[in-house]
Amino acid sequence: MTDRLSHVDSSGQARMVDVSGKPVTARTARAAGSIRMAPATLDAIVANTVAKGDVLGVARVAAIMAAKRTADLVPLCHPLPLDDVQIRLSPDPSLPGIQAEATATTSARTGVEMEAIVAVTIALVTVYDMTKAMDREMVIGEVRLLAKTGGQKGDWTRG
């Protein structure tokens, strides 16, 4: 763990990190999260009977779109050319709810952790939006980075 924050200059001001001296390398990041809901809400999603339509299909597209717009949402993120974004949305009766996992891939000078995290978050928010008329007590949580590869600091996996 470093004591110095890379997005803060010597006078304490927020700044975008200069990555121009870094080499372009292959990088990936994987993130996950979940949304808990009433069993009846999960049943309606799985049966594809929600009035607004295919919840998981729309959430998957929203996640990909969000990953591509991460630099517009997170002020100090670099815009990245994404090579691939994969999103997996899995019904989980034990929650009950939906587990989301996103993997983002790029060849760039900086990592894609934020893109994977934003993809997961927006997928879950989309599930909430499409089913809120049925269940306003849903809880989005546990959004976290699972792993990243590439870059100067190398590979990392959540322990």
Short mmCIF file of the C-alpha atoms (twelve columns), coordinates in Angstrom:
data_MODEL
# 
_entry.id   MODEL 
# 
loop_
_atom_site.group_PDB 
_atom_site.id 
_atom_site.type_symbol 
_atom_site.label_atom_id 
_atom_site.label_alt_id 
_atom_site.label_comp_id 
_atom_site.label_asym_id 
_atom_site.label_seq_id 
_atom_site.Cartn_x 
_atom_site.Cartn_y 
_atom_site.Cartn_z 
_atom_site.pdbx_PDB_model_num 
ATOM 1   C CA . MET A 1   0.000   0.000   0.000   1 
ATOM 2   C CA . THR A 2   1.349   3.407   -0.903  1 
ATOM 3   C CA . ASP A 3   1.058   6.478   1.296   1 
ATOM 4   C CA . ARG A 4   0.903   8.821   -1.705  1 
ATOM 5   C CA . LEU A 5   -2.319  9.260   -3.640  1 
ATOM 6   C CA . SER A 6   -1.643  9.461   -7.370  1 
ATOM 7   C CA . HIS A 7   -4.639  11.730  -8.057  1 
ATOM 8   C CA . VAL A 8   -3.424  14.456  -5.688  1 
ATOM 9   C CA . ASP A 9   -0.594  16.863  -6.543  1 
ATOM 10  C CA . SER A 10  2.073   18.139  -4.122  1 
ATOM 11  C CA . SER A 11  -0.205  20.974  -2.972  1 
ATOM 12  C CA . GLY A 12  -3.141  18.648  -2.266  1 
ATOM 13  C CA . GLN A 13  -5.148  19.491  -5.398  1 
ATOM 14  C CA . ALA A 14  -6.986  16.807  -7.368  1 
ATOM 15  C CA . ARG A 15  -5.397  16.058  -10.736 1 
ATOM 16  C CA . MET A 16  -5.510  13.613  -13.572 1 
ATOM 17  C CA . VAL A 17  -2.491  11.311  -13.521 1 
ATOM 18  C CA . ASP A 18  -0.083  11.766  -16.449 1 
ATOM 19  C CA . VAL A 19  0.222   8.334   -18.047 1 
ATOM 20  C CA . SER A 20  2.028   9.491   -21.197 1 
ATOM 21  C CA . GLY A 21  5.293   7.848   -20.104 1 
ATOM 22  C CA . LYS A 22  3.734   4.440   -19.466 1 
ATOM 23  C CA . PRO A 23  3.839   1.713   -22.106 1 
ATOM 24  C CA . VAL A 24  0.656   0.460   -23.732 1 
ATOM 25  C CA . THR A 25  -0.022  -3.006  -22.330 1 
ATOM 26  C CA . ALA A 26  -2.879  -5.497  -22.290 1 
ATOM 27  C CA . ARG A 27  -5.007  -4.984  -19.178 1 
ATOM 28  C CA . THR A 28  -8.125  -6.594  -17.760 1 
ATOM 29  C CA . ALA A 29  -10.275 -6.033  -14.708 1 
ATOM 30  C CA . ARG A 30  -13.082 -8.078  -13.208 1 
ATOM 31  C CA . ALA A 31  -15.663 -6.686  -10.774 1 
ATOM 32  C CA . ALA A 32  -18.789 -8.024  -9.106  1 
ATOM 33  C CA . GLY A 33  -21.810 -6.934  -7.119  1 
ATOM 34  C CA . SER A 34  -25.342 -7.974  -6.270  1 
ATOM 35  C CA . ILE A 35  -28.885 -6.795  -5.798  1 
ATOM 36  C CA . ARG A 36  -31.120 -8.416  -3.197  1 
ATOM 37  C CA . MET A 37  -34.876 -8.454  -3.737  1 
ATOM 38  C CA . ALA A 38  -38.104 -10.172 -2.816  1 
ATOM 39  C CA . PRO A 39  -38.412 -13.742 -4.120  1 
ATOM 40  C CA . ALA A 40  -41.433 -12.731 -6.239  1 
ATOM 41  C CA . THR A 41  -39.360 -10.032 -7.964  1 
ATOM 42  C CA . LEU A 42  -36.624 -12.528 -8.793  1 
ATOM 43  C CA . ASP A 43  -39.228 -14.983 -10.070 1 
ATOM 44  C CA . ALA A 44  -40.667 -12.317 -12.405 1 
ATOM 45  C CA . ILE A 45  -37.188 -11.465 -13.741 1 
ATOM 46  C CA . VAL A 46  -36.380 -15.130 -14.381 1 
ATOM 47  C CA . ALA A 47  -39.785 -15.747 -16.008 1 
ATOM 48  C CA . ASN A 48  -39.354 -12.559 -18.097 1 
ATOM 49  C CA . THR A 49  -42.764 -11.261 -16.981 1 
ATOM 50  C CA . VAL A 50  -41.682 -7.809  -15.759 1 
ATOM 51  C CA . ALA A 51  -43.853 -5.127  -17.394 1 
ATOM 52  C CA . LYS A 52  -40.839 -3.127  -18.640 1 
ATOM 53  C CA . GLY A 53  -39.443 -6.123  -20.545 1 
ATOM 54  C CA . ASP A 54  -36.294 -8.252  -20.511 1 
ATOM 55  C CA . VAL A 55  -34.624 -7.015  -17.325 1 
ATOM 56  C CA . LEU A 56  -31.391 -8.973  -17.671 1 
ATOM 57  C CA . GLY A 57  -30.995 -8.200  -21.386 1 
ATOM 58  C CA . VAL A 58  -31.490 -4.469  -20.857 1 
ATOM 59  C CA . ALA A 59  -29.177 -4.475  -17.819 1 
ATOM 60  C CA . ARG A 60  -26.461 -6.220  -19.848 1 
ATOM 61  C CA . VAL A 61  -26.635 -3.584  -22.606 1 
ATOM 62  C CA . ALA A 62  -26.710 -0.771  -20.022 1 
ATOM 63  C CA . ALA A 63  -23.573 -2.195  -18.388 1 
ATOM 64  C CA . ILE A 64  -21.669 -2.248  -21.666 1 
ATOM 65  C CA . MET A 65  -22.781 1.293   -22.518 1 
ATOM 66  C CA . ALA A 66  -21.768 2.509   -19.054 1 
ATOM 67  C CA . ALA A 67  -18.307 0.928   -19.276 1 
ATOM 68  C CA . LYS A 68  -17.762 2.814   -22.537 1 
ATOM 69  C CA . ARG A 69  -18.748 6.112   -20.830 1 
ATOM 70  C CA . THR A 70  -16.807 5.718   -17.564 1 
ATOM 71  C CA . ALA A 71  -14.528 8.701   -18.222 1 
ATOM 72  C CA . ASP A 72  -17.654 10.867  -18.605 1 
ATOM 73  C CA . LEU A 73  -18.909 9.740   -15.190 1 
ATOM 74  C CA . VAL A 74  -15.758 9.565   -13.051 1 
ATOM 75  C CA . PRO A 75  -13.951 12.919  -13.245 1 
ATOM 76  C CA . LEU A 76  -10.301 11.812  -13.128 1 
ATOM 77  C CA . CYS A 77  -10.596 8.656   -15.265 1 
ATOM 78  C CA . HIS A 78  -8.807  8.508   -18.593 1 
ATOM 79  C CA . PRO A 79  -10.973 7.709   -21.625 1 
ATOM 80  C CA . LEU A 80  -9.969  4.207   -22.679 1 
ATOM 81  C CA . PRO A 81  -10.382 2.259   -25.898 1 
ATOM 82  C CA . LEU A 82  -12.179 -0.836  -24.661 1 
ATOM 83  C CA . ASP A 83  -11.363 -4.030  -26.513 1 
ATOM 84  C CA . ASP A 84  -14.103 -6.029  -24.794 1 
ATOM 85  C CA . VAL A 85  -16.673 -5.810  -22.015 1 
ATOM 86  C CA . GLN A 86  -18.429 -8.937  -20.806 1 
ATOM 87  C CA . ILE A 87  -21.237 -8.876  -18.244 1 
ATOM 88  C CA . ARG A 88  -22.733 -11.909 -16.544 1 
ATOM 89  C CA . LEU A 89  -26.008 -11.548 -14.653 1 
ATOM 90  C CA . SER A 90  -26.953 -14.623 -12.651 1 
ATOM 91  C CA . PRO A 91  -30.173 -15.164 -10.726 1 
ATOM 92  C CA . ASP A 92  -29.324 -16.328 -7.199  1 
ATOM 93  C CA . PRO A 93  -32.273 -17.720 -5.214  1 
ATOM 94  C CA . SER A 94  -30.119 -17.837 -2.070  1 
ATOM 95  C CA . LEU A 95  -29.966 -14.002 -1.905  1 
ATOM 96  C CA . PRO A 96  -32.629 -13.833 -3.363  1 
ATOM 97  C CA . GLY A 97  -31.454 -11.587 -6.171  1 
ATOM 98  C CA . ILE A 98  -29.053 -11.130 -9.046  1 
ATOM 99  C CA . GLN A 99  -25.265 -11.503 -8.985  1 
ATOM 100 C CA . ALA A 100 -23.447 -9.347  -11.537 1 
ATOM 101 C CA . GLU A 101 -19.905 -9.776  -12.807 1 
ATOM 102 C CA . ALA A 102 -18.167 -7.672  -15.447 1 
ATOM 103 C CA . THR A 103 -14.830 -8.102  -17.192 1 
ATOM 104 C CA . ALA A 104 -13.319 -5.195  -19.114 1 
ATOM 105 C CA . THR A 105 -10.301 -5.514  -21.420 1 
ATOM 106 C CA . THR A 106 -8.106  -2.895  -23.074 1 
ATOM 107 C CA . SER A 107 -4.677  -2.253  -24.500 1 
ATOM 108 C CA . ALA A 108 -3.775  1.075   -22.921 1 
ATOM 109 C CA . ARG A 109 -1.471  2.995   -20.569 1 
ATOM 110 C CA . THR A 110 -3.812  2.672   -17.585 1 
ATOM 111 C CA . GLY A 111 -6.112  0.044   -16.158 1 
ATOM 112 C CA . VAL A 112 -9.784  -0.742  -16.642 1 
ATOM 113 C CA . GLU A 113 -10.807 -1.274  -13.028 1 
ATOM 114 C CA . MET A 114 -13.232 1.650   -13.041 1 
ATOM 115 C CA . GLU A 115 -14.861 0.462   -16.265 1 
ATOM 116 C CA . ALA A 116 -15.557 -2.972  -14.765 1 
ATOM 117 C CA . ILE A 117 -16.887 -1.435  -11.530 1 
ATOM 118 C CA . VAL A 118 -19.102 1.046   -13.407 1 
ATOM 119 C CA . ALA A 119 -20.452 -1.755  -15.628 1 
ATOM 120 C CA . VAL A 120 -21.483 -3.810  -12.594 1 
ATOM 121 C CA . THR A 121 -22.998 -0.827  -10.818 1 
ATOM 122 C CA . ILE A 122 -25.079 0.316   -13.784 1 
ATOM 123 C CA . ALA A 123 -26.268 -3.235  -14.501 1 
ATOM 124 C CA . LEU A 124 -27.577 -3.432  -10.934 1 
ATOM 125 C CA . VAL A 125 -29.107 0.064   -11.033 1 
ATOM 126 C CA . THR A 126 -30.867 -0.927  -14.269 1 
ATOM 127 C CA . VAL A 127 -32.313 -4.034  -12.616 1 
ATOM 128 C CA . TYR A 128 -33.572 -1.785  -9.832  1 
ATOM 129 C CA . ASP A 129 -35.069 0.717   -12.279 1 
ATOM 130 C CA . MET A 130 -36.893 -1.934  -14.274 1 
ATOM 131 C CA . THR A 131 -38.395 -3.664  -11.215 1 
ATOM 132 C CA . LYS A 132 -38.874 -0.847  -8.679  1 
ATOM 133 C CA . ALA A 133 -42.643 -0.809  -9.245  1 
ATOM 134 C CA . MET A 134 -42.702 -4.368  -7.882  1 
ATOM 135 C CA . ASP A 135 -40.161 -4.014  -5.077  1 
ATOM 136 C CA . ARG A 136 -38.848 -0.748  -3.628  1 
ATOM 137 C CA . GLU A 137 -36.892 -2.522  -0.888  1 
ATOM 138 C CA . MET A 138 -34.194 -3.927  -3.154  1 
ATOM 139 C CA . VAL A 139 -30.625 -3.422  -1.937  1 
ATOM 140 C CA . ILE A 140 -27.623 -3.000  -4.214  1 
ATOM 141 C CA . GLY A 141 -24.356 -3.956  -2.573  1 
ATOM 142 C CA . GLU A 142 -21.031 -5.691  -2.428  1 
ATOM 143 C CA . VAL A 143 -19.709 -3.906  -5.544  1 
ATOM 144 C CA . ARG A 144 -16.010 -4.697  -5.602  1 
ATOM 145 C CA . LEU A 145 -12.971 -5.324  -7.758  1 
ATOM 146 C CA . LEU A 146 -12.202 -9.045  -7.977  1 
ATOM 147 C CA . ALA A 147 -9.036  -9.023  -10.071 1 
ATOM 148 C CA . LYS A 148 -6.900  -6.983  -12.437 1 
ATOM 149 C CA . THR A 149 -4.064  -7.858  -14.791 1 
ATOM 150 C CA . GLY A 150 -1.373  -5.812  -16.491 1 
ATOM 151 C CA . GLY A 151 0.307   -2.536  -15.707 1 
ATOM 152 C CA . GLN A 152 3.330   -1.546  -13.617 1 
ATOM 153 C CA . LYS A 153 1.953   -3.032  -10.407 1 
ATOM 154 C CA . GLY A 154 1.205   -6.366  -12.083 1 
ATOM 155 C CA . ASP A 155 -1.641  -8.719  -11.435 1 
ATOM 156 C CA . TRP A 156 -3.884  -8.569  -8.388  1 
ATOM 157 C CA . THR A 157 -6.644  -10.875 -7.162  1 
ATOM 158 C CA . ARG A 158 -8.923  -10.323 -4.184  1 
ATOM 159 C CA . GLY A 159 -7.856  -12.699 -1.403  1 
# 
